[in-house]
Amino acid sequence: MFSFAIDPGLFVPILVLLTLAIAAVCDAETGQIPMFLFPVLWALCLPLTFFSYQFDLVDSVVGCLIGVGVFFVLAIFFDGGGGDILMMGVVGWCLGIRGTIYLILLSSLFYLIFTLGVFGYRLTKGKPGNILTSQYPYAPFVLCGYIVQVLFCIV
């Protein structure tokens, strides 16, 4: 007989992935991330991470602070939103220091590639516009970075 068991260590990455997917769709469609989404993720992940054998309180808190700090500074200088700050704080809690730093780097890389692609497309059409004033929702790029992290076991 076949038995089906889910590794409890997969719950947090799956919850983070689903929450980021919802945030990415909402952010792409409306330009806003639902504010309830990430506190709910944190409430669900807190007991799972706290009772996990892999849990490290300092790693989670510092990962949260890195996510909040970096995106708070970005929000000040580049007109970001509170949803991005909240998103990265909770995801930083779940990923820890190393995972948060990699996620910020990967999502920024995807954002840069996308922005350069849009600029190149506009340039070929003869209407480059100002690349520095264009804004795009950030949650889809965070989702792409997280998927790359999970696929290549960088988390």
Buried (B, 14 or more C-beta within 10 A) or exposed (E): EEEEEEEEEEBBBEBBBEBBBBBBBBBEEEEBBBEEBBEEBBEBBBEBBEEBEEBEEEBBBBBBBBBBBBBBEBBEEEEBBEBBBBBBBBBBBBBBBEBBBBBBEBBBBBBEEBBEEBBEEBEEEEEEEEEEEEEEBBBBBBBBBBBBBBEEEBB
